[in-house]
Amino acid sequence: MIASLRGTLIHIGVDHLVIETGGVGWLVYAPRSVLGAVGAVGDQIFMHTQMIVREDSMTLYGFASVAQRALFESLIGVTGIGPKVAMSLLSSGQPDEIRAAVAQGDTARLSRVPGIGKKTAERLVLELKGKIDLKGLPAASGASPAAAGVNSDLADLLMSLGYSGAEAASAIGALPADAPEELEQRLRLALRYFGSV
């Protein structure tokens, strides 16, 4: 299996990039956070990868860290979660935020991700709670119960403004740990994340 790639970045797509190594261009699907930080076309890059072989395809998925790849492997081990949905989930926040959401049983946050409904979010929590390594999770990475409720309202508000569930989750995930718990102020910070303010 292909565990990593080092080469020249020759293309960045909406959900993938192409890395050329040894004269071969590898199409690698990656979370939005990786695509946004990967650099410019022509740069030399390194990426941890996971290859998934199916009857009709061989697909490479790329990650910024071993921890991100390990979380991807845990996610696709859950019944009903395929690589595409796992990528959507990884695009919705940092690995620690996703692990914290699972640890705290925050199904509201998980179900905002495209492809994950309430039942799938509950299954994620049920199947992964004991399996995901929770050591080293910052105590503040999970919002307080009050902030979690405001975040749920904020996600609904952002989606009513036309943002997708994944975009709303990304903006909420980017809120600073000391963000005020008032909805209006959190909305202002989230819109600033999108460059709308």
C-alpha positions in Angstrom: 0.0 0.0 0.0 1.0 3.6 -0.6 1.5 5.2 2.9 3.0 8.6 1.7 3.9 10.6 -1.3 6.6 13.3 -1.8 6.6 15.1 -5.1 5.6 18.2 -7.0 2.2 19.7 -6.7 0.8 20.0 -10.2 -2.9 20.6 -9.6 -5.3 21.6 -6.9 -9.0 20.7 -7.4 -12.1 21.3 -5.3 -11.7 18.0 -3.4 -8.4 16.6 -4.6 -4.9 17.4 -5.8 -2.4 15.9 -8.1 1.2 15.1 -7.0 3.8 14.2 -9.6 6.5 11.8 -8.4 8.8 9.9 -10.7 7.0 11.1 -13.8 3.6 9.8 -12.5 0.8 12.1 -11.5 -1.1 10.8 -8.4 -4.7 12.0 -7.9 -5.2 12.3 -4.1 -8.5 13.2 -2.4 -7.9 15.3 0.7 -9.9 17.3 3.3 -10.5 21.0 2.7 -8.1 21.9 5.5 -5.3 20.1 3.7 -6.2 21.5 0.3 -6.2 25.0 1.7 -2.8 24.7 3.3 -0.9 22.6 0.8 0.9 25.4 -1.0 1.0 26.5 -4.6 1.3 24.6 -7.9 5.0 23.8 -8.5 5.8 23.4 -4.7 7.4 20.2 -3.4 5.1 18.6 -0.9 4.8 15.6 1.4 1.6 13.9 2.3 0.5 10.9 4.4 -1.8 8.7 2.3 -4.3 5.8 2.6 -5.1 3.7 -0.4 -8.5 2.1 -0.6 -8.9 -0.7 -3.1 -12.4 -1.6 -4.4 -13.5 -4.0 -7.2 -13.8 -1.1 -9.6 -11.3 1.4 -8.3 -8.1 2.2 -6.4 -8.3 5.6 -4.7 -5.7 7.5 -2.7 -6.7 9.8 0.2 -4.2 12.3 1.6 -3.6 13.8 5.0 -1.5 16.4 6.7 -0.6 14.2 9.7 -0.5 10.6 10.8 -3.2 11.5 13.4 -5.5 12.8 10.7 -5.0 9.5 8.7 -5.6 7.4 11.8 -8.9 9.3 12.4 -9.9 8.7 8.8 -9.2 4.9 9.3 -11.4 4.9 12.4 -14.2 6.8 10.7 -14.4 4.4 7.7 -14.5 1.5 10.1 -18.0 2.7 11.3 -21.0 1.0 9.7 -22.4 3.3 7.0 -19.4 5.6 6.8 -17.5 5.5 3.5 -14.4 7.4 2.5 -16.5 10.3 0.9 -18.4 10.9 4.2 -15.3 10.5 6.2 -13.6 13.2 4.1 -16.6 15.5 4.6 -16.2 15.0 8.4 -12.5 15.7 8.3 -13.2 18.8 6.3 -15.5 20.1 9.0 -12.8 20.6 11.6 -9.5 19.7 13.1 -9.0 16.0 14.2 -9.1 17.0 17.9 -12.4 18.8 17.4 -13.9 15.7 15.8 -12.5 13.4 18.4 -13.9 15.7 21.1 -17.4 15.7 19.5 -17.3 11.9 19.5 -16.1 11.8 23.2 -18.8 14.2 24.3 -21.5 12.6 22.3 -22.1 15.8 20.4 -24.4 14.3 17.7 -25.8 17.8 16.8 -22.3 18.9 15.6 -21.6 15.6 13.8 -25.0 15.5 12.1 -24.4 19.0 10.5 -21.8 17.4 8.2 -23.2 16.5 4.8 -23.9 12.8 4.5 -24.3 12.3 8.3 -27.8 12.3 9.6 -28.9 12.0 13.2 -28.8 8.2 13.2 -25.4 8.0 11.6 -24.0 10.6 14.1 -25.4 8.4 17.0 -23.7 5.3 15.4 -20.5 7.2 15.1 -20.5 8.1 18.8 -21.6 4.6 19.8 -19.0 2.7 17.7 -16.1 5.1 18.2 -16.4 6.3 21.8 -14.3 3.5 23.2 -11.9 3.3 20.2 -10.7 6.8 19.5 -7.6 7.8 21.4 -8.8 10.7 23.6 -5.5 11.3 25.3 -4.1 14.8 24.8 -7.5 16.3 23.9 -7.5 19.9 25.1 -10.2 20.3 27.8 -11.5 23.4 26.1 -11.8 21.8 22.6 -15.3 20.8 23.5 -17.5 23.8 24.0 -19.3 24.3 27.3 -22.9 23.0 27.2 -24.2 26.6 26.8 -21.8 27.3 23.9 -22.7 23.9 22.3 -26.3 25.0 22.3 -25.4 28.4 20.8 -23.2 26.7 18.2 -26.2 24.5 17.1 -28.3 27.7 16.7 -25.4 29.3 14.8 -25.1 26.4 12.4 -28.8 26.6 11.6 -28.5 30.4 11.1 -25.5 30.0 8.8 -27.3 27.4 6.7 -30.3 29.7 6.5 -27.9 32.3 5.0 -27.0 29.8 2.3 -23.8 28.2 3.7 -23.5 24.4 3.5 -23.4 22.2 6.6 -19.7 21.6 6.1 -19.0 25.3 5.7 -21.0 26.1 8.9 -19.2 23.4 10.8 -15.8 24.7 9.5 -16.6 28.3 10.6 -17.8 27.1 14.0 -14.7 24.9 14.4 -12.5 28.0 13.7 -14.1 30.1 16.5 -11.6 30.9 19.1 -11.8 29.0 22.4 -12.6 32.3 24.3 -15.3 33.3 21.8 -18.3 35.0 23.6 -21.3 32.7 24.1 -23.8 35.3 22.6 -25.2 34.1 19.2 -24.9 37.6 17.6 -21.1 37.8 18.4 -20.5 34.3 17.3 -22.3 35.0 14.0 -20.1 38.0 13.5 -16.9 35.9 14.0 -18.2 33.1 11.8 -19.0 35.6 9.0 -15.5 37.1 9.4 -14.2 33.5 8.8 -16.0 33.6 5.4 -14.6 37.1 4.7 -18.2 38.5 4.7 -17.6 41.2 7.3 
